[in-house]
Amino acid sequence: MITVQILINEKVIYCRSAVNKSPIKAGIDDVNIYKNDDGTIIKHTPKDGAVVLAKKMLDTIKEEL
């Protein structure tokens, strides 16, 4: 599981968690499937790194104005 949070003055403003739903034997060049806590799906290649995955997760948050 991976969780990304945005905090302002120690208060959580946005939070998104995801679980890797890919096969256990998925390799570094394989595309992994992550399911977010809101049910959205993200496709991610592990060699792209955790920061890219975190950005993809945050992109699924719809800001309320």
HUTACOR-V691294 format. One record per helix or strand of 3 or more residues. SS is the DSSP state (H for helix, E for strand). FROM is the first residue (numbers start at 1). LEN is the number of residues. If there is no record, write none. Layout:
SS_FROM_LEN, SS_FROM_LEN
//
This chain:
E_2_7, E_11_10, E_31_6, E_41_5, H_46_3, H_50_9
//
